[in-house]
Amino acid sequence: MKPLAIMTVLAAATALASCQSSPSQIREAPQARGSGVDGSWVDPNGIVSTFAGGTFSTRTTDSNQLLASGTYVNVSPTLVEINMTSLVRNTQSRVNCALVTPTQLNCTTDAGAQFSLVRQG
């Protein structure tokens, strides 16, 4: 390597090393209450959807009958992908949801249908 290239690499390494913090200086920002999608959500018809630790379910409010179940993945802090099976229709589908506010989730099914959920409690 040429001396100029070596000096450039060393200068870049030194600059990067000076940007690092010691572990005692790193602090995570506290999460706001109700962040993410975990919890209970309701649609305009009163159907309750629950997100908990990667598991998704939808139940009726009157009899607590399971309508759909599946899994979900947080694609980003505001985007969620749900893979679910409808027990009513006996079909599988994928639903993409965007957390537009801490209390509103806008969703689109793989068939193009759109709906919104509002956080409960």
Long-range contacts (C-beta under 8 A, 24 or more apart in sequence): 32-102, 34-102, 34-103, 34-119, 35-77, 35-102, 36-74, 36-77, 36-99, 37-72, 37-74, 37-80, 37-97, 37-99, 37-105, 39-119, 39-120, 39-121, 40-119, 40-120, 40-121, 41-105, 41-117, 41-118, 41-119, 41-120, 42-117, 42-118, 42-120, 43-115, 43-116, 43-117, 43-118, 44-115, 44-116, 48-120, 49-117, 51-80, 56-82, 56-84, 58-84, 80-105, 82-107
